[in-house]
Amino acid sequence: MDVLVAVGTTSSYGYALWATIVGSIEYHFFETSAVLICFVLLGKLLQSLAVRRTSAALTKLLGLQPKTAIKITTSLEELNPAEKPYHEEVVSVQSIKPGDVVKVLKGASIPADGVVRFGEMSVDESMITGESIPVLKTQGSIVLGGTICAESGQSLGAAFVDVTGVGSSTALSQIVTLVQDAQNRNREVPIQNLADSISSVFVPTVVAISTVTFMVWYALIQGEMVPKSYLPAGESPATFSLLFAISCLVISCPCALGLATPTAILVGTGVGANQGILFKGGETLEMASRVDSVVFDKTGTLTKGEPVVTDFQLMVDDDAFWGIIEDRSELPVTAMKDCLLWLLGSLERNSEHPLASAVVAFAEEHLSSKLQFEQPANFSALTGRGASGSIKGRIKVAVGNRVFAELEGVTISRQVEDVMQRLERQGKTAILCTVNSSVCVVMGIADEVKPDAARSVKYLKEKMGVDVWIVTGDNRRTARAIARQLELPMERVVAEALPVAKVEQVQKLQEEGRIVAMVGDGVNDSPALAQANVGLSLGTGAEIAAEASDMVLVRGNVVDVCTALDLSRVIFRRIRLNFVWSLLYNSLSIPLAAGVFYPLLHARLPPTAAALAMALSSVSVVLSSLALRLYQPPQITEDPMVQQTRASNTDSLMEPLLPHGAQGREDEDDTSDLHRIEEGQM
């Protein structure tokens, strides 16, 4: 693209030099070349200053990395900050290595990725995940280097973190690398190849037009078809014609055309980083803007990836429960619901099973933080079945499935069986809780759908016109239950799919001519992520290095899938707008510079003005791309009726069952619907 500027400046300087040598007395325009080059350099300076602003997000990320850390020098075996003194020293962050323990104070940046060993703190992760509310980190929680400790626990006054990742292996370094790679791979964008192809034809065409412009004007003047009065005083026909040709060369330099794609990509990747969306190159952006089908994995993508208690159905009323307990004088709570939760938490806190952890978390959520669980006596657990033990020496509590209940000699009534079957048809694990061999509670435990999943899927279908699929390795019953919650038709669900089957489903859609995006966790779904036209990996900042994916959604929210696809579309609409502006500008400026309107206006565009106009056109394209910084993600709000239904369900979560006949009538329609789901009729 610099050919046109080079030819123009060389022509003007060469002609002025020739006129000086032969002793011509006409105007010698040496300054034209100098001023023209100055304007071109000014345009490039303005362009570079504007483009520098596009890397603001990357600069902020780099600034997050702390320079020093407080390293604990006491051996790990002796370290117990709550009871024993310890030694510490301030060291350079480069000297920290995995296995070290660092101390994090309020207001300080966490020096490296790690896991909280002692204490607790609230962490501001907004610069990495975009989450504005500080996140509570307790013992065992993962923390990311570069995030800020907004508040530390009262007991220790600080948090102590086991370092797991330093240097290039930290989440922050990986984010910076991904942003840099995305901004350095702009030349791979196919639409940029179109711009280069246009320029390869455009440049020689403009050189030819400029040559013809000189020849036509010179011929018209020499043939006296153009009056000599058109010529400014002191200019020869050759000079007059040459200035038209030089202006034509300079003003049509397709710099703006060449900037249309890379500047938009640079700005777009920076905007994406601020939204918690990391693009691995410009080619990904272009392909994502054309996506018409999205395939979701289920576990950890549409769901939270860990079991939680979703249903807590009481099977007894207050009188019956306290009759089972007999003496409640030694119990720390007086309400039946709280007592049941306390008994469950006391028992299950001794088990390492994931379902037990879900029960304990549910109990802790609903009980006062000051209430301490009891250590059970005679605790025993059967793998995959359940656990039992005695609380206060006389209250026998057991939690488990049907098999465990039978082993405990518990009789399962028809009413309890109906509740369990209803939960199981919904794809949940039904768990019984007995107190002194009487069933008091039936719990439903499931991998709960993420709060934003339903509304995100609805937005993809209705607002963006995308075909949505679920492909999961989970069983058919669970997959269909999740699809029902997301209002997806059953024919859009593929269950019990091994990694190969996921790839085959993506290939099937591609063979139908669709542009497919695969959304997964970046590990088990890596073959399908690699096969898809666009692979999106959801996960926390510590898991963003999934090589198979093309985009990384740092927050792990389903709604970010909508934002990523919408941002891609917005970016490429801006690229097309830049192209239209560039081509329109050149189409209008060439006739003006060539002197087509000179007979009417008796004014021409000097080469210096042409250079300035060319520079301003490039800057205008950059400013157009910078307007992408004003991008706002789509507002995907939940239906008020859905919110009201969820609140109602939460309020009635622990209400006792109705009498058996009424309960059966109440659940009849729901059971019928679930049956039809199993049969594929809904």
C-alpha positions in Angstrom: 0.0 0.0 0.0 3.0 2.3 0.4 3.6 1.9 -3.3 1.2 4.8 -4.1 2.8 7.1 -1.6 6.3 6.2 -2.8 5.5 6.7 -6.4 3.8 10.0 -5.7 6.6 11.5 -3.6 9.3 10.2 -5.9 7.5 11.7 -9.0 7.1 15.1 -7.4 10.7 15.3 -6.1 12.1 13.9 -9.4 10.2 16.4 -11.5 11.3 19.3 -9.3 14.9 18.1 -9.4 14.8 17.8 -13.2 13.3 21.3 -13.5 16.1 22.7 -11.3 18.8 21.0 -13.4 17.5 22.3 -16.7 17.1 25.8 -15.3 13.3 26.1 -15.6 12.0 29.2 -14.0 8.6 27.7 -13.1 7.6 26.7 -9.6 9.7 23.9 -8.1 7.6 21.9 -5.6 10.4 20.2 -3.5 8.3 20.9 -0.4 5.4 18.9 -1.8 7.3 15.6 -1.2 8.4 16.7 2.2 5.0 17.8 3.4 3.3 14.8 1.8 5.6 12.4 3.7 5.1 14.4 6.9 1.3 14.1 6.6 1.6 10.3 5.9 3.8 9.9 9.0 1.4 12.1 11.0 -1.4 9.7 10.0 0.6 6.7 11.1 1.4 8.4 14.4 -2.3 9.1 15.1 -3.1 5.6 14.1 -0.5 4.1 16.4 -1.7 6.3 19.3 -5.3 5.2 18.7 -4.4 1.5 18.4 -2.4 1.8 21.6 -5.7 2.5 23.4 -7.0 -0.9 22.2 -4.5 -2.7 24.4 -5.7 -1.0 27.6 -7.2 -4.2 28.9 -3.9 -6.1 28.4 -2.0 -3.3 30.1 -4.3 -3.5 33.1 -3.8 -7.3 33.3 -0.1 -6.9 33.3 -0.3 -4.3 36.0 -2.1 -6.8 38.3 1.0 -8.9 38.9 2.4 -8.0 42.3 6.1 -7.4 42.7 6.6 -8.8 46.2 5.2 -11.5 48.4 5.2 -12.3 52.1 6.7 -15.8 52.3 6.3 -18.0 55.4 9.6 -19.6 56.3 8.3 -21.8 59.1 8.2 -25.5 58.0 4.8 -26.7 56.9 4.7 -29.4 59.6 5.0 -26.8 62.3 2.9 -24.1 60.7 -0.3 -23.4 62.6 -0.9 -19.6 62.7 -3.8 -19.8 65.1 -1.8 -21.5 67.9 1.9 -21.1 67.2 4.2 -18.2 66.2 5.7 -18.3 62.7 8.4 -16.6 60.7 7.9 -14.6 57.5 9.9 -12.5 55.1 9.2 -10.2 52.2 10.6 -11.6 49.0 10.4 -10.9 45.2 7.5 -12.7 43.6 10.0 -14.3 41.2 11.5 -16.3 44.0 8.1 -17.9 44.9 7.8 -21.5 43.8 5.0 -24.1 44.0 4.8 -25.6 47.5 5.6 -22.3 49.3 3.1 -20.7 51.7 2.5 -17.0 51.3 0.6 -14.6 53.6 -2.0 -12.4 52.1 -3.1 -9.2 53.9 -6.2 -7.1 53.4 -5.8 -4.8 50.3 -2.8 -6.8 49.0 -2.6 -8.6 45.6 -2.4 -12.4 45.8 1.1 -13.1 44.4 0.4 -16.5 42.8 -2.2 -19.1 42.1 -2.9 -21.3 45.1 -5.2 -22.8 47.6 -6.2 -21.3 50.9 -4.5 -23.3 53.7 -5.4 -21.2 56.8 -7.9 -18.4 57.4 -10.4 -16.9 55.0 -10.7 -13.8 52.9 -13.0 -12.0 50.4 -11.3 -11.6 47.1 -12.0 -9.0 44.4 -11.7 -11.0 41.1 -13.3 -8.3 38.9 -10.2 -7.7 36.7 -10.0 -11.4 35.8 -13.6 -12.8 36.0 -15.5 -9.5 35.7 -17.5 -10.3 38.9 -17.9 -7.1 40.8 -18.8 -8.6 44.1 -15.9 -10.0 46.2 -15.9 -13.8 46.5 -15.5 -15.5 49.9 -12.5 -17.8 50.0 -12.2 -20.3 52.8 -9.9 -23.2 53.5 -9.5 -25.3 50.4 -10.7 -22.5 48.0 -8.7 -21.8 44.9 -7.4 -18.3 44.5 -5.8 -16.6 41.5 -2.6 -14.6 41.3 -3.2 -10.9 40.7 -6.6 -10.7 42.4 -7.0 -8.5 45.5 -7.8 -9.5 49.0 -10.7 -7.1 49.8 -11.2 -8.4 53.4 -9.4 -10.9 55.6 -10.9 -13.1 58.4 -11.0 -11.7 61.9 -9.4 -14.7 63.6 -6.0 -14.6 61.9 -6.1 -11.2 60.3 -4.7 -12.7 57.1 -5.0 -15.7 54.9 -2.3 -18.2 54.2 -2.1 -19.7 50.7 -0.4 -22.8 49.4 1.2 -21.8 46.1 0.3 -24.0 43.2 1.2 -21.9 40.1 3.8 -19.3 39.4 5.2 -17.4 36.4 3.8 -18.5 33.1 1.6 -21.2 34.7 -0.6 -18.7 36.6 -4.1 -17.9 35.4 -3.1 -14.2 34.9 -0.1 -15.1 32.7 -2.3 -17.4 30.6 -4.9 -14.7 30.1 -2.2 -12.2 29.0 -0.8 -14.8 26.6 -4.2 -15.5 25.1 -4.9 -11.8 24.6 -1.5 -11.3 23.0 -1.9 -14.3 20.7 -5.4 -13.1 19.7 -4.0 -9.6 18.9 -1.0 -11.0 17.0 -2.9 -13.4 14.8 -5.0 -10.9 12.9 -3.5 -11.7 9.6 -5.1 -15.1 9.8 -8.6 -13.6 9.4 -10.1 -14.7 6.0 -11.8 -11.3 5.6 -8.4 -9.7 5.8 -7.3 -11.8 2.9 -10.1 -10.2 1.0 -8.8 -6.8 1.8 -5.3 -7.8 0.7 -6.7 -9.2 -2.5 -8.5 -6.0 -3.2 -5.4 -4.0 -2.5 -3.3 -6.2 -4.8 -5.6 -5.2 -7.7 -6.3 -1.7 -6.5 -2.7 -0.5 -6.3 -1.7 -1.2 -9.9 -5.2 0.1 -11.1 -4.6 3.4 -9.3 -1.1 3.7 -10.8 -2.6 3.1 -14.2 -5.4 5.7 -13.5 -2.8 8.2 -12.3 -0.7 7.6 -15.5 -3.8 8.0 -17.7 -4.7 11.2 -15.7 -1.3 12.8 -16.5 -1.4 11.7 -20.2 -5.0 12.9 -20.7 -4.5 16.3 -19.1 -1.2 16.9 -20.9 -2.8 15.8 -24.2 -5.8 18.1 -23.7 -3.6 21.1 -23.0 -1.2 20.5 -25.8 -4.2 19.9 -28.2 -5.7 23.2 -27.0 -8.8 21.4 -26.0 -8.3 22.9 -22.5 -7.7 26.6 -22.4 -4.3 27.8 -21.2 -6.2 30.0 -18.8 -7.0 26.9 -16.7 -3.3 26.8 -15.9 -2.1 28.7 -12.7 0.4 31.4 -13.4 3.9 30.1 -13.9 3.0 26.4 -14.3 3.8 24.5 -17.4 1.4 21.9 -18.9 3.7 19.1 -17.6 3.6 20.4 -14.0 -0.1 21.0 -14.1 -0.8 17.5 -15.3 1.7 15.9 -13.0 0.1 17.5 -9.9 -3.2 15.9 -10.8 -1.5 12.5 -11.2 0.4 12.8 -7.9 -2.8 13.8 -6.0 -4.6 10.8 -7.5 -1.8 8.5 -6.4 -1.6 9.8 -2.9 -5.3 10.2 -2.0 -6.2 6.7 -3.2 -3.7 4.9 -0.9 -5.8 2.1 0.5 -4.4 2.4 4.1 -7.9 2.6 5.5 -8.8 -0.6 3.7 -5.9 -2.4 5.3 -6.7 -1.0 8.8 -10.4 -2.0 8.6 -9.9 -5.6 9.9 -6.9 -5.4 12.3 -8.0 -2.4 14.3 -11.5 -3.9 14.8 -10.0 -7.2 15.9 -7.6 -5.4 18.3 -10.4 -3.4 19.9 -12.8 -6.4 19.9 -10.3 -8.7 21.7 -9.7 -6.0 24.3 -13.5 -5.6 24.8 -13.8 -9.4 25.1 -11.1 -9.5 27.8 -13.0 -6.9 29.8 -16.1 -9.1 29.5 -14.2 -12.2 30.6 -14.1 -13.6 27.1 -10.7 -14.5 25.6 -10.4 -15.0 21.9 -7.6 -17.1 20.5 -7.3 -15.2 17.2 -9.1 -13.1 14.7 -10.2 -16.2 12.6 -12.2 -17.3 15.6 -14.1 -14.0 15.7 -15.1 -14.3 12.1 -16.2 -17.9 12.4 -18.1 -17.1 15.6 -20.0 -14.3 13.9 -21.5 -16.9 11.5 -22.4 -19.6 14.1 -26.0 -21.0 13.6 -25.8 -24.1 15.9 -24.6 -24.4 19.5 -23.9 -27.8 21.1 -23.7 -27.8 24.9 -22.1 -30.3 27.1 -24.2 -30.7 30.3 -22.1 -31.4 33.4 -20.2 -28.3 34.5 -21.4 -26.3 31.5 -25.2 -26.0 31.8 -25.1 -27.4 35.3 -22.9 -26.4 38.3 -20.9 -29.6 38.1 -21.4 -30.6 41.7 -24.4 -32.2 43.6 -26.7 -30.0 45.6 -29.8 -30.6 47.6 -32.7 -29.5 45.4 -35.6 -31.0 47.3 -36.2 -31.5 51.0 -39.6 -33.1 51.5 -40.7 -33.6 55.1 -42.6 -36.8 55.5 -43.8 -36.2 59.1 -45.4 -33.3 61.0 -44.2 -31.7 64.2 -46.1 -34.0 66.6 -45.0 -37.2 64.9 -41.4 -36.0 64.7 -41.1 -35.1 68.4 -42.8 -38.3 69.3 -40.0 -40.2 67.5 -37.4 -38.1 69.3 -39.2 -38.6 72.7 -36.8 -36.4 74.8 -35.7 -33.1 73.2 -34.3 -31.4 76.3 -30.6 -31.9 75.2 -31.1 -30.7 71.6 -29.7 -27.3 70.7 -32.7 -26.3 68.5 -36.5 -26.4 69.1 -37.9 -26.2 65.6 -38.5 -29.6 63.8 -36.9 -28.4 60.5 -33.8 -27.0 62.2 -33.5 -30.2 64.3 -33.6 -32.4 61.2 -31.0 -30.3 59.5 -28.8 -30.3 62.6 -29.0 -34.1 62.8 -28.2 -34.6 59.1 -25.3 -32.2 59.3 -23.9 -33.8 62.4 -24.0 -37.3 60.7 -22.9 -36.4 57.2 -19.9 -34.2 58.1 -18.0 -37.4 58.9 -18.5 -38.8 55.4 -16.3 -37.9 52.4 -18.9 -38.8 49.8 -20.0 -35.9 47.4 -23.6 -36.4 48.3 -22.8 -36.2 52.0 -21.0 -32.9 51.3 -24.1 -31.6 49.5 -26.2 -32.5 52.6 -23.8 -30.7 55.0 -23.7 -27.6 52.7 -27.5 -27.5 52.7 -27.7 -27.8 56.4 -25.1 -25.1 57.0 -26.9 -22.8 54.6 -30.2 -23.0 56.5 -28.8 -23.1 60.1 -27.2 -20.4 62.2 -23.5 -20.1 61.8 -23.1 -20.2 65.6 -24.7 -23.7 65.8 -22.1 -26.4 66.1 -22.6 -29.9 64.8 -22.4 -32.9 67.1 -19.9 -35.7 66.7 -21.9 -38.9 66.1 -21.2 -42.2 67.9 -21.0 -45.6 66.2 -20.6 -43.9 62.8 -20.6 -46.3 59.9 -20.7 -45.8 56.1 -21.4 -48.3 53.3 -19.8 -47.2 50.0 -22.4 -46.1 47.5 -25.3 -46.8 49.9 -25.4 -44.5 52.9 -24.2 -43.8 56.5 -25.6 -44.1 60.0 -24.7 -43.1 63.5 -26.0 -42.0 66.9 -26.4 -38.4 68.1 -26.5 -37.7 71.8 -26.1 -41.4 72.3 -29.8 -42.2 71.8 -31.0 -40.7 68.5 -30.1 -43.0 65.6 -29.8 -41.2 62.3 -29.4 -42.9 58.9 -29.1 -41.4 55.5 -29.0 -43.4 52.3 -30.8 -45.0 49.3 -33.3 -47.8 49.1 -30.8 -50.6 49.5 -29.4 -48.9 52.7 -32.9 -48.5 54.1 -33.5 -52.2 53.6 -30.3 -53.0 55.3 -31.3 -50.8 58.2 -34.6 -52.5 58.5 -36.6 -49.4 57.5 -40.0 -49.9 56.0 -40.7 -47.6 53.0 -44.3 -46.6 52.7 -46.2 -46.0 49.5 -46.2 -42.3 50.2 -42.4 -42.3 50.5 -42.0 -44.5 47.5 -44.1 -42.1 45.4 -42.0 -39.1 46.4 -38.8 -41.0 45.6 -40.0 -42.1 42.2 -41.1 -38.6 41.3 -37.7 -37.2 42.1 -36.0 -40.0 40.2 -38.1 -39.3 37.1 -36.8 -35.8 37.3 -33.2 -37.1 37.0 -32.4 -36.6 40.7 -31.0 -39.0 43.3 -33.6 -39.8 46.0 -32.2 -40.1 49.5 -34.0 -41.2 52.6 -33.3 -39.8 56.1 -34.5 -41.8 59.0 -34.6 -41.0 62.7 -34.9 -43.9 65.1 -35.9 -46.1 62.0 -38.7 -43.8 60.9 -38.5 -42.0 57.6 -38.7 -38.2 58.3 -37.3 -36.7 55.1 -36.9 -37.5 51.4 -34.2 -35.4 49.7 -33.6 -34.9 46.0 -29.9 -34.4 45.1 -28.9 -33.4 41.6 -26.3 -31.4 39.6 -28.3 -28.2 39.6 -28.8 -26.2 36.5 -26.9 -22.9 36.5 -29.2 -19.9 37.3 -28.5 -18.3 33.9 -28.7 -21.4 31.8 -32.4 -21.3 30.9 -32.6 -17.7 30.0 -29.3 -17.9 28.0 -30.6 -20.9 26.0 -33.9 -19.0 25.4 -32.0 -15.9 24.2 -29.9 -18.0 21.8 -33.0 -19.6 20.3 -35.3 -16.6 20.1 -33.1 -13.6 19.8 -30.1 -14.9 17.9 -31.8 -17.6 15.8 -29.3 -20.3 16.9 -30.2 -24.0 17.0 -29.3 -25.4 20.5 -28.4 -29.0 21.3 -27.4 -30.9 24.5 -24.9 -33.7 24.0 -23.9 -35.4 27.3 -22.4 -38.6 28.6 -25.0 -38.7 31.4 -28.0 -41.0 31.4 -31.1 -40.3 29.2 -33.4 -39.7 32.1 -31.2 -37.0 33.6 -30.4 -35.4 30.2 -34.1 -35.1 29.4 -34.9 -33.7 32.8 -32.3 -30.9 32.2 -33.7 -30.3 28.7 -37.2 -29.9 30.2 -35.9 -27.2 32.6 -34.3 -25.5 29.6 -37.4 -25.8 27.4 -35.5 -27.8 24.8 -37.3 -30.4 22.6 -36.2 -34.0 23.2 -35.0 -34.4 19.7 -32.3 -31.8 20.5 -30.9 -34.0 23.3 -28.2 -36.7 22.8 -27.5 -38.7 26.0 -25.0 -41.4 27.0 -22.6 -39.9 24.5 -18.9 -40.9 24.7 -16.4 -38.4 23.4 -16.4 -40.0 20.0 -20.2 -39.7 19.8 -19.9 -35.9 20.6 -17.5 -35.5 17.7 -19.9 -37.4 15.5 -22.8 -35.2 16.4 -20.8 -32.1 15.6 -19.7 -33.6 12.3 -23.3 -34.5 11.5 -24.4 -30.9 11.9 -21.4 -29.6 9.9 -22.3 -32.0 7.0 -25.7 -30.3 7.0 -23.9 -27.1 6.2 -24.1 -25.6 9.6 -21.5 -23.5 11.5 -21.2 -25.2 14.8 -20.0 -23.9 18.2 -19.3 -26.5 20.9 -19.4 -25.4 24.5 -17.8 -27.6 27.1 -15.3 -27.7 30.0 -12.3 -28.0 27.7 -11.2 -31.4 29.1 -13.6 -34.3 28.5 -15.0 -32.4 25.5 -11.7 -31.6 23.9 -12.2 -33.8 20.8 -15.6 -32.1 20.1 -14.2 -28.7 20.9 -11.4 -29.3 18.3 -13.9 -30.6 15.7 -16.3 -27.7 16.0 -16.0 -24.6 13.9 -15.7 -22.7 17.2 -14.9 -24.3 20.5 -15.8 -22.4 23.7 -14.4 -23.5 27.0 -16.2 -22.6 30.3 -14.3 -22.7 33.5 -12.6 -20.8 36.2 -9.5 -18.7 35.6 -7.2 -21.6 36.7 -8.6 -23.8 33.9 -8.4 -21.5 30.9 -5.5 -23.2 29.1 -7.7 -25.8 27.3 -5.8 -26.0 24.0 -8.7 -27.5 22.1 -11.0 -24.4 22.5 -11.0 -21.2 20.4 -12.5 -19.1 23.1 -12.3 -19.2 26.9 -15.2 -17.9 29.0 -13.4 -17.0 32.3 -16.4 -16.6 34.4 -17.9 -19.9 33.5 -21.4 -18.4 33.0 -23.7 -19.7 30.3 -24.8 -16.1 29.5 -21.2 -15.4 28.3 -21.9 -17.7 25.4 -24.5 -15.3 24.2 -22.1 -12.4 24.8 -19.3 -14.0 22.9 -21.4 -14.7 19.8 -23.1 -11.3 20.0 -19.7 -9.5 20.3 -18.3 -11.5 17.3 -21.3 -10.4 15.2 -20.9 -6.8 16.3 -17.2 -6.8 15.5 -17.7 -8.1 12.0 -20.5 -5.7 11.3 -18.0 -3.0 12.2 -15.4 -4.5 9.9 -17.9 -4.5 7.0 -18.8 -0.9 7.8 -15.1 0.0 7.7 -14.7 -1.7 4.3 -17.7 0.1 2.9 -16.3 3.4 4.2 -12.9 2.8 2.8 -14.1 1.7 -0.7 -16.6 4.5 -0.8 -14.0 7.1 0.2 -11.6 5.9 -2.5 -14.3 5.7 -5.2 -15.2 9.4 -4.5 -11.8 10.8 -3.9 -10.1 9.5 -7.1 -12.3 11.5 -9.5 -11.8 14.6 -7.3 -8.0 14.2 -7.2 -7.9 13.4 -11.0 -9.5 16.8 -11.8 -12.8 15.6 -13.2 -14.5 18.5 -11.5 -11.8 21.1 -12.3 -13.6 22.6 -15.3 -16.6 23.4 -13.1 -14.8 24.4 -9.9 -11.5 25.8 -11.3 -9.8 24.4 -8.2 -7.8 21.3 -7.7 -6.7 19.2 -4.8 -3.0 19.8 -4.1 -0.8 16.7 -3.3 -0.4 18.0 0.3 -4.1 18.2 0.8 -4.5 14.7 -0.7 -2.0 13.4 1.7 -3.9 14.9 4.6 -7.2 13.5 3.4 -5.6 10.1 3.0 -4.3 10.3 6.6 -7.6 11.4 8.0 -9.4 8.5 6.2 -7.1 6.0 8.0 -7.7 7.7 11.3 -11.5 7.7 10.7 -11.4 3.9 10.3 -9.4 3.5 13.5 -11.9 5.8 15.4 -14.7 3.7 13.9 -13.1 0.6 15.4 -12.5 2.3 18.7 -16.2 2.9 18.9 -16.5 -0.9 19.7 -15.2 0.1 23.2 -18.8 1.3 23.8 -20.1 -2.2 23.3 -22.7 -3.4 25.9 -23.4 -7.1 26.3 -27.0 -8.2 25.7 -29.3 -7.8 28.7 -30.6 -11.3 29.3 -33.1 -11.1 32.1 -35.2 -13.8 33.6 -38.9 -14.0 33.0 -40.7 -12.5 36.1 -43.0 -15.5 36.2 -40.0 -17.8 36.4 -38.6 -15.7 39.2 -41.9 -15.9 41.1 -42.1 -19.7 40.6 -38.6 -20.2 41.9 -39.3 -18.0 45.0 -42.5 -20.0 45.6 -40.6 -23.3 45.3 -38.0 -22.1 47.7 -40.7 -21.0 50.2 -42.4 -24.4 50.1 -39.2 -26.4 50.0 -39.5 -27.8 53.5 -43.3 -27.9 53.9 -44.7 -31.3 55.1 -46.5 -33.4 52.6 -50.3 -33.2 52.3 -52.3 -36.3 53.3 -51.6 -39.1 51.0 -54.6 -38.9 48.7 -54.4 -35.1 48.2 -50.6 -35.3 47.5 -51.2 -38.0 44.9 -53.7 -35.8 43.1 -51.4 -32.8 43.3 -48.5 -34.7 41.7 -50.6 -36.5 39.1 -50.2 -34.1 36.3 -46.5 -33.6 37.0 -45.9 -37.4 37.0 -47.9 -37.6 33.7 -45.7 -35.0 32.1 -42.5 -36.7 33.3 -43.8 -40.0 31.9 -44.4 -38.4 28.5 -40.8 -36.9 28.6 -39.5 -40.4 29.2 -41.5 -41.6 26.2 -40.2 -38.7 24.1 -43.6 -37.1 23.6 -42.6 -33.7 25.0 
